[in-house]
Amino acid sequence: MPDRLFTLHADARERLDKFVAARVPSLSRSAAQRLIEDGFVTVNGAVTDAAHKVGQGDVIVVRVPPPVPTTLEAEDIPLSIIYEDADLIVIDKPAGLVVHPSAGHDRGTLVNAILAHAPDLHGVGGEARPGIVHRLDKDTSGLIVVAKNDTAHRELQRQFKARTVKKMYVALVEGRVEPGEGVVDAPIARDRVHRKRMAVVMNGRSARTRYKVVRYASVGETAYSLVEVYPETGRTHQIRVHFAWLGHPLVGDTVYGRKKPSLSIERHFLHAARLTLHLPSTGEERAFESPLPQDLRRVLQRMDNEHLPHRRCG
């Protein structure tokens, strides 16, 4: 089924999401916001954000892609489960595994695997993304939490929205990041030209990333920084976009960095290493950890084995 296209003409100042929802049949305001966030809506040929005010004479084009099938099948895909109780599952996701079905990925996702492990998750938090509270990029490895019932789903969503969930990632980036500790505070929105990418955009959504350099290293004349990253918000591709904006893209990130990966890595060097939250039923604070996977450890071991100069920070 092809995309449906709508060409709309604005005649007054109005928020883009409100304008689209009012003029496209079957679209709620939240659905319009998702389309805008995913780059399916343009204003005068450019991608923008939901809060953008359209004005008289603006031409708005809306692409409504075919719906993702909501009949999800359970698939026997191995899961590395760190913790599980009646409310949630904490999973150590491998790189290469898509979190939920989307266009081009209707099978073989984390959701399909979860439904095989816990069939009662059907419908929790929505039909298309049962149990999913937050996301990791396909090529980002590490910890992700899944809700097992609607009450837990709402509580975990509340914690993420209130920013009480603490997350720590490990990233290897190009260049020498200085100062060795700091905060990147730069708003993020869909790239106005490349709709599949995000970018730092001055009228985008607030995004803050704390970081601390753990180690500096170099290979030949190329410098690298191993950093611990603490995102305070959860925007799409936030860590990758912020470090690329600083001039220090993640090693292996062919979208925001070099087109040809450095250090012989098959994916971007980013791992969700620690996650701290409050258990929905008891309120107990629990911290979960995941060690660096083998492919990322090999990159650091090669650097060590070559006796490269480095120093620890802090």
Residue pairs with C-beta under 8 A, 6 or more apart in sequence:
1 66
2 66
3 63
3 64
3 65
3 66
4 63
4 64
5 61
5 62
5 63
5 64
6 23
6 24
6 61
6 62
6 64
7 59
7 60
7 61
7 62
8 19
8 20
8 23
8 24
8 59
8 60
8 61
8 62
9 57
9 58
9 59
9 60
10 19
10 54
10 55
10 56
10 57
10 58
10 59
10 60
11 56
12 55
12 56
13 53
13 54
13 55
13 56
14 53
14 54
15 50
15 51
15 52
15 53
15 54
16 36
16 41
16 43
16 48
16 49
16 50
16 51
16 52
16 53
16 54
16 60
17 29
17 32
17 33
17 36
17 50
17 51
18 29
18 32
19 54
19 60
20 27
20 32
20 35
20 36
20 41
20 60
20 62
21 27
21 28
21 29
21 31
21 32
24 32
24 62
24 64
27 35
27 64
32 41
32 50
33 50
35 41
35 62
35 63
35 64
36 48
36 49
36 50
36 190
37 49
37 50
37 190
37 236
38 190
38 195
39 47
39 190
39 191
39 195
39 196
40 62
40 63
40 64
40 65
40 195
41 47
41 48
41 60
41 61
41 62
41 63
42 48
42 60
42 61
43 52
43 54
43 58
43 59
43 60
44 58
44 59
45 59
45 61
46 192
46 193
47 190
47 191
47 192
47 193
47 195
48 189
48 190
48 192
49 189
49 190
49 201
49 203
49 204
49 205
51 203
52 203
54 60
65 103
66 103
68 101
68 102
68 103
68 106
68 128
69 101
69 106
70 127
70 128
72 101
72 111
72 112
72 115
72 122
72 127
72 128
72 130
73 107
73 112
73 115
74 112
74 115
74 116
74 119
75 107
75 108
75 112
75 113
75 115
75 116
76 113
76 116
77 97
77 108
77 110
77 112
77 113
77 116
78 113
79 91
79 113
79 114
79 117
80 91
80 92
80 93
80 94
81 89
81 90
81 91
81 92
81 117
82 90
82 91
82 92
82 143
82 288
82 290
83 89
83 90
83 286
83 288
84 90
85 279
85 281
86 148
86 149
86 281
87 147
87 148
87 149
87 151
87 152
87 279
87 280
87 281
88 145
88 146
88 147
88 148
88 152
88 156
88 279
88 280
89 114
89 117
89 118
89 131
89 145
89 146
89 148
90 143
90 144
90 145
90 146
90 275
90 288
91 110
91 114
91 143
91 144
91 145
91 146
92 141
92 142
92 143
92 290
93 99
93 110
93 136
93 140
93 141
93 142
93 143
93 144
93 272
94 141
94 293
95 138
95 139
95 140
95 141
95 267
95 293
95 295
96 138
96 139
96 267
97 108
97 109
97 110
97 113
97 138
98 105
98 108
98 109
98 110
98 138
99 109
99 110
99 111
99 132
99 135
99 136
99 138
99 144
100 109
100 110
100 111
100 128
100 129
100 132
100 135
101 107
101 109
101 111
101 112
101 128
101 129
110 144
110 146
111 129
111 130
111 131
111 132
114 121
114 130
114 131
114 146
115 121
115 122
115 130
118 131
118 148
120 148
120 149
121 130
121 131
121 146
121 148
122 130
123 130
124 130
124 131
124 147
124 148
124 149
124 150
124 153
125 131
125 132
125 133
125 147
125 150
125 153
125 157
131 146
131 147
131 148
131 153
132 146
132 147
133 145
133 146
133 147
133 153
133 156
133 157
133 160
134 144
134 145
134 160
134 165
134 234
135 144
136 142
136 144
136 272
137 237
137 240
137 268
137 270
139 267
139 268
139 270
140 169
140 268
140 270
140 271
140 272
141 270
141 271
141 272
141 290
141 293
141 296
142 169
142 271
142 272
142 273
142 290
143 272
143 273
143 274
143 275
143 288
143 289
143 290
144 272
145 156
145 275
145 277
147 153
147 156
147 280
151 280
152 280
152 281
155 280
156 165
156 277
156 280
159 165
159 277
159 278
160 234
163 232
163 233
164 277
164 278
165 275
165 276
165 277
166 230
166 274
166 275
166 276
166 277
166 287
167 230
167 231
167 272
167 274
167 275
167 276
168 228
168 229
168 230
168 272
168 273
168 274
168 275
169 228
169 229
169 230
169 231
169 239
169 270
169 271
169 272
169 273
170 214
170 226
170 227
170 228
170 229
170 270
170 271
170 273
170 292
170 296
171 226
171 227
171 229
171 239
171 243
171 250
171 269
171 270
171 271
172 224
172 225
172 226
172 227
172 250
172 251
172 263
172 269
172 296
172 299
172 300
173 224
173 225
173 227
173 243
173 248
173 249
173 250
173 251
173 269
174 222
174 223
174 224
174 248
174 249
174 250
174 251
174 257
174 258
174 262
175 223
175 224
175 225
175 247
175 248
176 216
176 223
176 225
177 211
177 213
177 225
177 227
177 243
177 246
177 248
180 212
180 213
180 313
180 314
181 211
181 212
181 213
181 313
181 314
182 210
182 211
183 208
183 209
183 210
183 211
184 207
184 208
184 209
184 210
184 211
184 242
184 243
184 245
184 246
185 206
185 207
185 208
186 200
186 207
186 242
186 245
187 200
187 201
187 202
187 203
187 204
187 205
187 206
187 207
188 198
188 199
188 200
188 201
188 204
188 205
188 207
188 235
188 236
188 237
188 238
188 241
188 242
189 198
189 199
189 201
189 203
189 204
189 205
190 197
190 198
190 199
190 201
191 197
191 198
191 199
191 201
192 199
192 201
197 237
197 255
197 256
198 235
198 236
198 237
198 238
198 241
199 241
199 245
200 241
200 242
200 245
205 233
205 235
206 233
207 233
207 235
207 238
207 241
207 242
208 231
208 232
208 233
209 229
209 230
209 231
209 232
209 233
209 238
209 239
209 242
210 229
210 230
210 231
210 232
211 227
211 228
211 229
211 230
212 227
212 228
212 230
212 313
212 314
213 225
213 226
213 227
213 313
213 314
214 226
214 227
214 228
214 312
214 313
214 314
215 225
215 226
215 310
215 311
215 312
215 313
216 223
216 224
216 225
216 226
216 310
216 311
216 313
217 223
217 224
217 225
217 226
217 303
217 308
217 309
217 310
218 224
218 308
218 309
218 310
219 263
219 303
219 306
219 308
222 262
224 251
224 263
224 303
225 248
226 300
228 273
229 239
231 238
231 239
235 241
237 255
237 256
239 250
239 270
240 249
240 250
240 253
240 255
240 256
240 268
240 270
241 256
243 249
243 250
243 256
244 250
244 253
244 256
244 257
249 256
249 257
249 258
250 256
250 257
250 268
250 269
250 270
251 257
251 261
251 262
251 263
251 265
251 268
251 269
251 299
252 261
252 262
252 263
252 265
252 266
252 267
252 268
252 269
253 268
253 270
254 260
254 261
254 268
257 268
263 299
263 302
263 303
264 299
264 302
265 295
265 296
265 299
266 295
267 295
269 296
269 299
271 290
271 292
271 293
271 296
272 290
273 289
273 290
273 291
273 292
274 287
274 288
274 289
274 290
275 287
275 288
276 285
276 286
276 287
276 288
277 285
277 286
278 284
278 285
278 286
279 285
279 286
292 300
303 310
